[in-house]
């Protein structure tokens, strides 16, 4: 069984190019990059809101 040879990868590449077209692949990669950036931004906002809640909670306990 083993791994794929270079011929197998070339066939896969040709099929992908036929299926998606030359222009569609960079567009898909751009969309993936935007999704990753938005995910990271959301995680950062979530962490900052969690820290703010912790600070508020500690301030309430001190009163």
PQR file of N, CA, C, O and H, with PARSE charges and radii, in Angstrom:
ATOM      1  N   UNK A   1       0.838  -1.180   0.000 -0.4000 1.5000
ATOM      2  CA  UNK A   1       0.000   0.000   0.000 -0.0000 2.0000
ATOM      3  C   UNK A   1       0.883   1.242   0.000  0.5500 1.7000
ATOM      4  O   UNK A   1       0.937   1.916  -1.029 -0.5500 1.4000
ATOM      5  N   UNK A   2       1.566   1.586   1.063 -0.4000 1.5000
ATOM      6  CA  UNK A   2       2.538   2.666   1.079 -0.0000 2.0000
ATOM      7  C   UNK A   2       1.958   4.044   0.829  0.5500 1.7000
ATOM      8  O   UNK A   2       0.747   4.253   0.899 -0.5500 1.4000
ATOM      9  H   UNK A   2       1.522   1.039   1.899  0.4000 1.0000
ATOM     10  N   UNK A   3       2.850   4.981   0.537 -0.4000 1.5000
ATOM     11  CA  UNK A   3       2.434   6.365   0.311 -0.0000 2.0000
ATOM     12  C   UNK A   3       2.197   6.602  -1.180  0.5500 1.7000
ATOM     13  O   UNK A   3       2.497   5.755  -2.022 -0.5500 1.4000
ATOM     14  H   UNK A   3       3.834   4.811   0.480  0.4000 1.0000
ATOM     15  N   UNK A   4       1.663   7.754  -1.471 -0.4000 1.5000
ATOM     16  CA  UNK A   4       1.387   8.102  -2.860 -0.0000 2.0000
ATOM     17  C   UNK A   4       2.664   8.500  -3.579  0.5500 1.7000
ATOM     18  O   UNK A   4       3.558   9.106  -2.989 -0.5500 1.4000
ATOM     19  H   UNK A   4       1.419   8.442  -0.788  0.4000 1.0000
ATOM     20  N   UNK A   5       2.741   8.153  -4.862 -0.4000 1.5000
ATOM     21  CA  UNK A   5       3.892   8.561  -5.658 -0.0000 2.0000
ATOM     22  C   UNK A   5       3.616   9.929  -6.273  0.5500 1.7000
ATOM     23  O   UNK A   5       2.526  10.481  -6.120 -0.5500 1.4000
ATOM     24  H   UNK A   5       2.014   7.661  -5.340  0.4000 1.0000
ATOM     25  N   UNK A   6       4.598  10.460  -6.960 -0.4000 1.5000
ATOM     26  CA  UNK A   6       4.467  11.775  -7.578 -0.0000 2.0000
ATOM     27  C   UNK A   6       3.353  11.770  -8.634  0.5500 1.7000
ATOM     28  O   UNK A   6       2.651  12.769  -8.794 -0.5500 1.4000
ATOM     29  H   UNK A   6       5.483  10.012  -7.084  0.4000 1.0000
ATOM     30  N   UNK A   7       3.191  10.678  -9.337 -0.4000 1.5000
ATOM     31  CA  UNK A   7       2.145  10.575 -10.366 -0.0000 2.0000
ATOM     32  C   UNK A   7       0.770  10.705  -9.724  0.5500 1.7000
ATOM     33  O   UNK A   7      -0.107  11.369 -10.275 -0.5500 1.4000
ATOM     34  H   UNK A   7       3.761   9.867  -9.207  0.4000 1.0000
ATOM     35  N   UNK A   8       0.571  10.086  -8.580 -0.4000 1.5000
ATOM     36  CA  UNK A   8      -0.713  10.191  -7.880 -0.0000 2.0000
ATOM     37  C   UNK A   8      -1.015  11.642  -7.498  0.5500 1.7000
ATOM     38  O   UNK A   8      -2.139  12.113  -7.673 -0.5500 1.4000
ATOM     39  H   UNK A   8       1.284   9.546  -8.132  0.4000 1.0000
ATOM     40  N   UNK A   9      -0.004  12.348  -6.973 -0.4000 1.5000
ATOM     41  CA  UNK A   9      -0.211  13.742  -6.577 -0.0000 2.0000
ATOM     42  C   UNK A   9      -0.507  14.626  -7.776  0.5500 1.7000
ATOM     43  O   UNK A   9      -1.312  15.551  -7.667 -0.5500 1.4000
ATOM     44  H   UNK A   9       0.909  11.965  -6.831  0.4000 1.0000
ATOM     45  N   UNK A  10       0.122  14.367  -8.919 -0.4000 1.5000
ATOM     46  CA  UNK A  10      -0.157  15.140 -10.133 -0.0000 2.0000
ATOM     47  C   UNK A  10      -1.591  14.917 -10.606  0.5500 1.7000
ATOM     48  O   UNK A  10      -2.255  15.860 -11.035 -0.5500 1.4000
ATOM     49  H   UNK A  10       0.776  13.616  -9.008  0.4000 1.0000
ATOM     50  N   UNK A  11      -2.071  13.677 -10.531 -0.4000 1.5000
ATOM     51  CA  UNK A  11      -3.449  13.379 -10.907 -0.0000 2.0000
ATOM     52  C   UNK A  11      -4.416  14.101  -9.973  0.5500 1.7000
ATOM     53  O   UNK A  11      -5.409  14.670 -10.427 -0.5500 1.4000
ATOM     54  H   UNK A  11      -1.531  12.911 -10.182  0.4000 1.0000
ATOM     55  N   UNK A  12      -4.135  14.081  -8.684 -0.4000 1.5000
ATOM     56  CA  UNK A  12      -4.991  14.783  -7.718 -0.0000 2.0000
ATOM     57  C   UNK A  12      -4.998  16.283  -8.023  0.5500 1.7000
ATOM     58  O   UNK A  12      -6.055  16.913  -7.986 -0.5500 1.4000
ATOM     59  H   UNK A  12      -3.329  13.618  -8.315  0.4000 1.0000
ATOM     60  N   UNK A  13      -3.844  16.855  -8.320 -0.4000 1.5000
ATOM     61  CA  UNK A  13      -3.748  18.279  -8.642 -0.0000 2.0000
ATOM     62  C   UNK A  13      -4.574  18.621  -9.881  0.5500 1.7000
ATOM     63  O   UNK A  13      -5.287  19.624  -9.890 -0.5500 1.4000
ATOM     64  H   UNK A  13      -2.985  16.344  -8.349  0.4000 1.0000
ATOM     65  N   UNK A  14      -4.484  17.806 -10.917 -0.4000 1.5000
ATOM     66  CA  UNK A  14      -5.251  18.049 -12.140 -0.0000 2.0000
ATOM     67  C   UNK A  14      -6.751  17.977 -11.861  0.5500 1.7000
ATOM     68  O   UNK A  14      -7.511  18.809 -12.355 -0.5500 1.4000
ATOM     69  H   UNK A  14      -3.905  16.991 -10.910  0.4000 1.0000
ATOM     70  N   UNK A  15      -7.176  17.004 -11.086 -0.4000 1.5000
ATOM     71  CA  UNK A  15      -8.597  16.867 -10.762 -0.0000 2.0000
ATOM     72  C   UNK A  15      -9.079  18.074  -9.957  0.5500 1.7000
ATOM     73  O   UNK A  15     -10.163  18.598 -10.216 -0.5500 1.4000
ATOM     74  H   UNK A  15      -6.559  16.328 -10.685  0.4000 1.0000
ATOM     75  N   UNK A  16      -8.289  18.513  -8.991 -0.4000 1.5000
ATOM     76  CA  UNK A  16      -8.666  19.680  -8.188 -0.0000 2.0000
ATOM     77  C   UNK A  16      -8.752  20.921  -9.066  0.5500 1.7000
ATOM     78  O   UNK A  16      -9.698  21.699  -8.937 -0.5500 1.4000
ATOM     79  H   UNK A  16      -7.409  18.088  -8.780  0.4000 1.0000
ATOM     80  N   UNK A  17      -7.791  21.121  -9.950 -0.4000 1.5000
ATOM     81  CA  UNK A  17      -7.821  22.277 -10.839 -0.0000 2.0000
ATOM     82  C   UNK A  17      -9.017  22.231 -11.783  0.5500 1.7000
ATOM     83  O   UNK A  17      -9.623  23.265 -12.065 -0.5500 1.4000
ATOM     84  H   UNK A  17      -7.022  20.490 -10.054  0.4000 1.0000
ATOM     85  N   UNK A  18      -9.360  21.048 -12.269 -0.4000 1.5000
ATOM     86  CA  UNK A  18     -10.537  20.928 -13.133 -0.0000 2.0000
ATOM     87  C   UNK A  18     -11.820  21.193 -12.353  0.5500 1.7000
ATOM     88  O   UNK A  18     -12.753  21.810 -12.866 -0.5500 1.4000
ATOM     89  H   UNK A  18      -8.868  20.208 -12.039  0.4000 1.0000
ATOM     90  N   UNK A  19     -11.857  20.727 -11.130 -0.4000 1.5000
ATOM     91  CA  UNK A  19     -13.071  20.861 -10.318 -0.0000 2.0000
ATOM     92  C   UNK A  19     -13.292  22.299  -9.865  0.5500 1.7000
ATOM     93  O   UNK A  19     -14.405  22.815  -9.975 -0.5500 1.4000
ATOM     94  H   UNK A  19     -11.099  20.225 -10.713  0.4000 1.0000
ATOM     95  N   UNK A  20     -12.259  22.947  -9.363 -0.4000 1.5000
ATOM     96  CA  UNK A  20     -12.390  24.296  -8.817 -0.0000 2.0000
ATOM     97  C   UNK A  20     -12.038  25.392  -9.815  0.5500 1.7000
ATOM     98  O   UNK A  20     -12.547  26.507  -9.702 -0.5500 1.4000
ATOM     99  H   UNK A  20     -11.355  22.528  -9.274  0.4000 1.0000
ATOM    100  N   UNK A  21     -11.205  25.110 -10.759 -0.4000 1.5000
ATOM    101  CA  UNK A  21     -10.743  26.144 -11.684 -0.0000 2.0000
ATOM    102  C   UNK A  21      -9.556  26.877 -11.102  0.5500 1.7000
ATOM    103  O   UNK A  21      -9.332  26.857  -9.892 -0.5500 1.4000
ATOM    104  H   UNK A  21     -10.791  24.204 -10.851  0.4000 1.0000
ATOM    105  N   UNK A  22      -8.791  27.528 -11.975 -0.4000 1.5000
ATOM    106  CA  UNK A  22      -7.562  28.202 -11.527 -0.0000 2.0000
ATOM    107  C   UNK A  22      -7.832  29.380 -10.615  0.5500 1.7000
ATOM    108  O   UNK A  22      -7.095  29.588  -9.651 -0.5500 1.4000
ATOM    109  H   UNK A  22      -8.973  27.544 -12.958  0.4000 1.0000
ATOM    110  N   UNK A  23      -8.862  30.155 -10.889 -0.4000 1.5000
ATOM    111  CA  UNK A  23      -9.121  31.362 -10.120 -0.0000 2.0000
ATOM    112  C   UNK A  23      -9.798  31.114  -8.794  0.5500 1.7000
ATOM    113  O   UNK A  23      -9.722  31.947  -7.892 -0.5500 1.4000
ATOM    114  H   UNK A  23      -9.461  29.986 -11.672  0.4000 1.0000
ATOM    115  N   UNK A  24     -10.457  29.982  -8.663 -0.4000 1.5000
ATOM    116  CA  UNK A  24     -11.244  29.715  -7.462 -0.0000 2.0000
ATOM    117  C   UNK A  24     -10.368  29.342  -6.263  0.5500 1.7000
ATOM    118  O   UNK A  24     -10.724  29.663  -5.129 -0.5500 1.4000
ATOM    119  H   UNK A  24     -10.519  29.304  -9.396  0.4000 1.0000
ATOM    120  N   UNK A  25      -9.248  28.684  -6.482 -0.4000 1.5000
ATOM    121  CA  UNK A  25      -8.403  28.217  -5.381 -0.0000 2.0000
ATOM    122  C   UNK A  25      -7.832  29.388  -4.562  0.5500 1.7000
ATOM    123  O   UNK A  25      -7.925  29.350  -3.335 -0.5500 1.4000
ATOM    124  H   UNK A  25      -8.958  28.424  -7.403  0.4000 1.0000
ATOM    125  N   UNK A  26      -7.248  30.422  -5.178 -0.4000 1.5000
ATOM    126  CA  UNK A  26      -6.771  31.560  -4.362 -0.0000 2.0000
ATOM    127  C   UNK A  26      -7.902  32.245  -3.610  0.5500 1.7000
ATOM    128  O   UNK A  26      -7.713  32.719  -2.490 -0.5500 1.4000
ATOM    129  H   UNK A  26      -7.172  30.453  -6.175  0.4000 1.0000
ATOM    130  N   UNK A  27      -9.075  32.297  -4.225 -0.4000 1.5000
ATOM    131  CA  UNK A  27     -10.237  32.895  -3.559 -0.0000 2.0000
ATOM    132  C   UNK A  27     -10.615  32.080  -2.318  0.5500 1.7000
ATOM    133  O   UNK A  27     -10.923  32.648  -1.270 -0.5500 1.4000
ATOM    134  H   UNK A  27      -9.229  31.912  -5.135  0.4000 1.0000
ATOM    135  N   UNK A  28     -10.590  30.768  -2.439 -0.4000 1.5000
ATOM    136  CA  UNK A  28     -10.899  29.909  -1.285 -0.0000 2.0000
ATOM    137  C   UNK A  28      -9.868  30.071  -0.178  0.5500 1.7000
ATOM    138  O   UNK A  28     -10.222  30.113   1.001 -0.5500 1.4000
ATOM    139  H   UNK A  28     -10.340  30.307  -3.290  0.4000 1.0000
ATOM    140  N   UNK A  29      -8.585  30.163  -0.550 -0.4000 1.5000
ATOM    141  CA  UNK A  29      -7.533  30.333   0.448 -0.0000 2.0000
ATOM    142  C   UNK A  29      -7.675  31.685   1.144  0.5500 1.7000
ATOM    143  O   UNK A  29      -7.422  31.786   2.345 -0.5500 1.4000
ATOM    144  H   UNK A  29      -8.297  30.129  -1.507  0.4000 1.0000
ATOM    145  N   UNK A  30      -8.074  32.722   0.412 -0.4000 1.5000
ATOM    146  CA  UNK A  30      -8.300  34.033   1.014 -0.0000 2.0000
ATOM    147  C   UNK A  30      -9.447  33.983   2.015  0.5500 1.7000
ATOM    148  O   UNK A  30      -9.378  34.590   3.084 -0.5500 1.4000
ATOM    149  H   UNK A  30      -8.279  32.639  -0.563  0.4000 1.0000
ATOM    150  N   UNK A  31     -10.506  33.251   1.658 -0.4000 1.5000
ATOM    151  CA  UNK A  31     -11.638  33.107   2.572 -0.0000 2.0000
ATOM    152  C   UNK A  31     -11.240  32.346   3.837  0.5500 1.7000
ATOM    153  O   UNK A  31     -11.684  32.679   4.936 -0.5500 1.4000
ATOM    154  H   UNK A  31     -10.562  32.758   0.790  0.4000 1.0000
ATOM    155  N   UNK A  32     -10.403  31.328   3.672 -0.4000 1.5000
ATOM    156  CA  UNK A  32      -9.924  30.577   4.841 -0.0000 2.0000
ATOM    157  C   UNK A  32      -9.088  31.483   5.739  0.5500 1.7000
ATOM    158  O   UNK A  32      -9.224  31.443   6.961 -0.5500 1.4000
ATOM    159  H   UNK A  32     -10.042  31.058   2.780  0.4000 1.0000
ATOM    160  N   UNK A  33      -8.229  32.298   5.139 -0.4000 1.5000
ATOM    161  CA  UNK A  33      -7.390  33.217   5.928 -0.0000 2.0000
ATOM    162  C   UNK A  33      -8.250  34.231   6.676  0.5500 1.7000
ATOM    163  O   UNK A  33      -7.974  34.531   7.837 -0.5500 1.4000
ATOM    164  H   UNK A  33      -8.119  32.331   4.146  0.4000 1.0000
ATOM    165  N   UNK A  34      -9.279  34.758   6.033 -0.4000 1.5000
ATOM    166  CA  UNK A  34     -10.175  35.704   6.702 -0.0000 2.0000
ATOM    167  C   UNK A  34     -10.904  35.027   7.860  0.5500 1.7000
ATOM    168  O   UNK A  34     -11.096  35.628   8.917 -0.5500 1.4000
ATOM    169  H   UNK A  34      -9.503  34.514   5.090  0.4000 1.0000
ATOM    170  N   UNK A  35     -11.302  33.789   7.656 -0.4000 1.5000
ATOM    171  CA  UNK A  35     -11.977  33.052   8.723 -0.0000 2.0000
ATOM    172  C   UNK A  35     -11.074  32.844   9.929  0.5500 1.7000
ATOM    173  O   UNK A  35     -11.515  32.975  11.071 -0.5500 1.4000
ATOM    174  H   UNK A  35     -11.145  33.301   6.797  0.4000 1.0000
ATOM    175  N   UNK A  36      -9.819  32.521   9.678 -0.4000 1.5000
ATOM    176  CA  UNK A  36      -8.865  32.325  10.773 -0.0000 2.0000
ATOM    177  C   UNK A  36      -8.639  33.633  11.523  0.5500 1.7000
ATOM    178  O   UNK A  36      -8.586  33.645  12.753 -0.5500 1.4000
ATOM    179  H   UNK A  36      -9.461  32.414   8.750  0.4000 1.0000
ATOM    180  N   UNK A  37      -8.504  34.742  10.779 -0.4000 1.5000
ATOM    181  CA  UNK A  37      -8.299  36.046  11.419 -0.0000 2.0000
ATOM    182  C   UNK A  37      -9.498  36.420  12.280  0.5500 1.7000
ATOM    183  O   UNK A  37      -9.334  36.914  13.396 -0.5500 1.4000
ATOM    184  H   UNK A  37      -8.547  34.732   9.780  0.4000 1.0000
ATOM    185  N   UNK A  38     -10.714  36.185  11.762 -0.4000 1.5000
ATOM    186  CA  UNK A  38     -11.914  36.498  12.533 -0.0000 2.0000
ATOM    187  C   UNK A  38     -12.023  35.617  13.775  0.5500 1.7000
ATOM    188  O   UNK A  38     -12.465  36.081  14.826 -0.5500 1.4000
ATOM    189  H   UNK A  38     -10.847  35.783  10.856  0.4000 1.0000
ATOM    190  N   UNK A  39     -11.628  34.361  13.662 -0.4000 1.5000
ATOM    191  CA  UNK A  39     -11.646  33.452  14.814 -0.0000 2.0000
ATOM    192  C   UNK A  39     -10.690  33.941  15.891  0.5500 1.7000
ATOM    193  O   UNK A  39     -11.051  33.986  17.067 -0.5500 1.4000
ATOM    194  H   UNK A  39     -11.269  33.984  12.808  0.4000 1.0000
ATOM    195  N   UNK A  40      -9.466  34.310  15.499 -0.4000 1.5000
ATOM    196  CA  UNK A  40      -8.483  34.808  16.461 -0.0000 2.0000
ATOM    197  C   UNK A  40      -8.967  36.094  17.117  0.5500 1.7000
ATOM    198  O   UNK A  40      -8.799  36.282  18.322 -0.5500 1.4000
ATOM    199  H   UNK A  40      -9.172  34.273  14.544  0.4000 1.0000
ATOM    200  N   UNK A  41      -9.573  36.988  16.319 -0.4000 1.5000
ATOM    201  CA  UNK A  41     -10.100  38.235  16.855 -0.0000 2.0000
ATOM    202  C   UNK A  41     -11.208  37.952  17.866  0.5500 1.7000
ATOM    203  O   UNK A  41     -11.256  38.584  18.921 -0.5500 1.4000
ATOM    204  H   UNK A  41      -9.710  36.836  15.340  0.4000 1.0000
ATOM    205  N   UNK A  42     -12.084  37.025  17.560 -0.4000 1.5000
ATOM    206  CA  UNK A  42     -13.155  36.658  18.477 -0.0000 2.0000
ATOM    207  C   UNK A  42     -12.624  36.056  19.763  0.5500 1.7000
ATOM    208  O   UNK A  42     -13.140  36.340  20.843 -0.5500 1.4000
ATOM    209  H   UNK A  42     -12.045  36.512  16.702  0.4000 1.0000
ATOM    210  N   UNK A  43     -11.598  35.228  19.656 -0.4000 1.5000
ATOM    211  CA  UNK A  43     -10.999  34.632  20.854 -0.0000 2.0000
ATOM    212  C   UNK A  43     -10.357  35.714  21.725  0.5500 1.7000
ATOM    213  O   UNK A  43     -10.461  35.664  22.951 -0.5500 1.4000
ATOM    214  H   UNK A  43     -11.178  34.997  18.778  0.4000 1.0000
ATOM    215  N   UNK A  44      -9.701  36.682  21.105 -0.4000 1.5000
ATOM    216  CA  UNK A  44      -9.066  37.764  21.861 -0.0000 2.0000
ATOM    217  C   UNK A  44     -10.124  38.613  22.562  0.5500 1.7000
ATOM    218  O   UNK A  44      -9.936  39.007  23.713 -0.5500 1.4000
ATOM    219  H   UNK A  44      -9.617  36.723  20.109  0.4000 1.0000
ATOM    220  N   UNK A  45     -11.231  38.898  21.881 -0.4000 1.5000
ATOM    221  CA  UNK A  45     -12.306  39.673  22.493 -0.0000 2.0000
ATOM    222  C   UNK A  45     -12.937  38.904  23.651  0.5500 1.7000
ATOM    223  O   UNK A  45     -13.294  39.491  24.673 -0.5500 1.4000
ATOM    224  H   UNK A  45     -11.384  38.579  20.946  0.4000 1.0000
ATOM    225  N   UNK A  46     -13.070  37.602  23.486 -0.4000 1.5000
ATOM    226  CA  UNK A  46     -13.649  36.764  24.535 -0.0000 2.0000
ATOM    227  C   UNK A  46     -12.763  36.758  25.779  0.5500 1.7000
ATOM    228  O   UNK A  46     -13.257  36.845  26.903 -0.5500 1.4000
ATOM    229  H   UNK A  46     -12.781  37.126  22.656  0.4000 1.0000
ATOM    230  N   UNK A  47     -11.444  36.655  25.564 -0.4000 1.5000
ATOM    231  CA  UNK A  47     -10.512  36.663  26.693 -0.0000 2.0000
ATOM    232  C   UNK A  47     -10.532  38.003  27.405  0.5500 1.7000
ATOM    233  O   UNK A  47     -10.480  38.051  28.634 -0.5500 1.4000
ATOM    234  H   UNK A  47     -11.043  36.584  24.651  0.4000 1.0000
ATOM    235  N   UNK A  48     -10.607  39.099  26.648 -0.4000 1.5000
ATOM    236  CA  UNK A  48     -10.608  40.413  27.279 -0.0000 2.0000
ATOM    237  C   UNK A  48     -11.897  40.637  28.058  0.5500 1.7000
ATOM    238  O   UNK A  48     -11.866  41.275  29.111 -0.5500 1.4000
ATOM    239  H   UNK A  48     -10.649  39.060  25.650  0.4000 1.0000
ATOM    240  N   UNK A  49     -13.030  40.133  27.574 -0.4000 1.5000
ATOM    241  CA  UNK A  49     -14.282  40.287  28.318 -0.0000 2.0000
ATOM    242  C   UNK A  49     -14.269  39.416  29.573  0.5500 1.7000
ATOM    243  O   UNK A  49     -14.829  39.805  30.598 -0.5500 1.4000
ATOM    244  H   UNK A  49     -13.056  39.615  26.719  0.4000 1.0000
ATOM    245  N   UNK A  50     -13.635  38.236  29.506 -0.4000 1.5000
ATOM    246  CA  UNK A  50     -13.510  37.385  30.693 -0.0000 2.0000
ATOM    247  C   UNK A  50     -12.659  38.072  31.756  0.5500 1.7000
ATOM    248  O   UNK A  50     -12.985  38.014  32.941 -0.5500 1.4000
ATOM    249  H   UNK A  50     -13.181  37.920  28.673  0.4000 1.0000
ATOM    250  N   UNK A  51     -11.568  38.724  31.342 -0.4000 1.5000
ATOM    251  CA  UNK A  51     -10.706  39.434  32.289 -0.0000 2.0000
ATOM    252  C   UNK A  51     -11.458  40.604  32.912  0.5500 1.7000
ATOM    253  O   UNK A  51     -11.325  40.864  34.108 -0.5500 1.4000
ATOM    254  H   UNK A  51     -11.303  38.772  30.379  0.4000 1.0000
ATOM    255  N   UNK A  52     -12.246  41.308  32.108 -0.4000 1.5000
ATOM    256  CA  UNK A  52     -13.007  42.449  32.627 -0.0000 2.0000
ATOM    257  C   UNK A  52     -14.035  41.977  33.648  0.5500 1.7000
ATOM    258  O   UNK A  52     -14.252  42.643  34.661 -0.5500 1.4000
ATOM    259  H   UNK A  52     -12.354  41.096  31.136  0.4000 1.0000
ATOM    260  N   UNK A  53     -14.663  40.848  33.394 -0.4000 1.5000
ATOM    261  CA  UNK A  53     -15.649  40.309  34.338 -0.0000 2.0000
ATOM    262  C   UNK A  53     -14.981  39.898  35.644  0.5500 1.7000
ATOM    263  O   UNK A  53     -15.545  40.090  36.722 -0.5500 1.4000
ATOM    264  H   UNK A  53     -14.487  40.308  32.572  0.4000 1.0000
ATOM    265  N   UNK A  54     -13.780  39.332  35.548 -0.4000 1.5000
ATOM    266  CA  UNK A  54     -13.048  38.919  36.739 -0.0000 2.0000
ATOM    267  C   UNK A  54     -12.687  40.144  37.584  0.5500 1.7000
ATOM    268  O   UNK A  54     -12.815  40.115  38.808 -0.5500 1.4000
ATOM    269  H   UNK A  54     -13.322  39.177  34.673  0.4000 1.0000
ATOM    270  N   UNK A  55     -12.240  41.215  36.932 -0.4000 1.5000
ATOM    271  CA  UNK A  55     -11.890  42.438  37.644 -0.0000 2.0000
ATOM    272  C   UNK A  55     -13.127  43.027  38.316  0.5500 1.7000
ATOM    273  O   UNK A  55     -13.054  43.461  39.466 -0.5500 1.4000
ATOM    274  H   UNK A  55     -12.136  41.238  35.938  0.4000 1.0000
ATOM    275  N   UNK A  56     -14.258  43.046  37.617 -0.4000 1.5000
ATOM    276  CA  UNK A  56     -15.507  43.571  38.181 -0.0000 2.0000
ATOM    277  C   UNK A  56     -15.946  42.729  39.378  0.5500 1.7000
ATOM    278  O   UNK A  56     -16.407  43.260  40.388 -0.5500 1.4000
ATOM    279  H   UNK A  56     -14.317  42.693  36.683  0.4000 1.0000
ATOM    280  N   UNK A  57     -15.798  41.411  39.253 -0.4000 1.5000
ATOM    281  CA  UNK A  57     -16.206  40.507  40.319 -0.0000 2.0000
ATOM    282  C   UNK A  57     -15.352  40.730  41.562  0.5500 1.7000
ATOM    283  O   UNK A  57     -15.871  40.747  42.677 -0.5500 1.4000
ATOM    284  H   UNK A  57     -15.423  40.979  38.432  0.4000 1.0000
ATOM    285  N   UNK A  58     -14.049  40.901  41.377 -0.4000 1.5000
ATOM    286  CA  UNK A  58     -13.153  41.149  42.501 -0.0000 2.0000
ATOM    287  C   UNK A  58     -13.458  42.498  43.161  0.5500 1.7000
ATOM    288  O   UNK A  58     -13.376  42.630  44.382 -0.5500 1.4000
ATOM    289  H   UNK A  58     -13.627  40.887  40.470  0.4000 1.0000
ATOM    290  N   UNK A  59     -13.813  43.504  42.337 -0.4000 1.5000
ATOM    291  CA  UNK A  59     -14.158  44.818  42.883 -0.0000 2.0000
ATOM    292  C   UNK A  59     -15.442  44.736  43.707  0.5500 1.7000
ATOM    293  O   UNK A  59     -15.554  45.392  44.742 -0.5500 1.4000
ATOM    294  H   UNK A  59     -13.880  43.397  41.345  0.4000 1.0000
ATOM    295  N   UNK A  60     -16.403  43.941  43.261 -0.4000 1.5000
ATOM    296  CA  UNK A  60     -17.652  43.765  43.994 -0.0000 2.0000
ATOM    297  C   UNK A  60     -17.419  43.048  45.335  0.5500 1.7000
ATOM    298  O   UNK A  60     -18.073  43.356  46.331 -0.5500 1.4000
ATOM    299  H   UNK A  60     -16.311  43.408  42.420  0.4000 1.0000
ATOM    300  N   UNK A  61     -16.489  42.097  45.348 -0.4000 1.5000
ATOM    301  CA  UNK A  61     -16.184  41.357  46.573 -0.0000 2.0000
ATOM    302  C   UNK A  61     -15.491  42.259  47.587  0.5500 1.7000
ATOM    303  O   UNK A  61     -15.666  42.077  48.791 -0.5500 1.4000
ATOM    304  H   UNK A  61     -15.958  41.846  44.538  0.4000 1.0000
ATOM    305  N   UNK A  62     -14.713  43.220  47.123 -0.4000 1.5000
ATOM    306  CA  UNK A  62     -13.981  44.111  48.012 -0.0000 2.0000
ATOM    307  C   UNK A  62     -14.901  45.082  48.727  0.5500 1.7000
ATOM    308  O   UNK A  62     -14.540  45.598  49.784 -0.5500 1.4000
ATOM    309  H   UNK A  62     -14.571  43.367  46.144  0.4000 1.0000
ATOM    310  N   UNK A  63     -16.081  45.345  48.178 -0.4000 1.5000
ATOM    311  CA  UNK A  63     -17.020  46.284  48.780 -0.0000 2.0000
ATOM    312  C   UNK A  63     -17.676  45.702  49.949  0.5500 1.7000
ATOM    313  O   UNK A  63     -18.503  46.358  50.583 -0.5500 1.4000
ATOM    314  H   UNK A  63     -16.374  44.925  47.319  0.4000 1.0000
TER
END
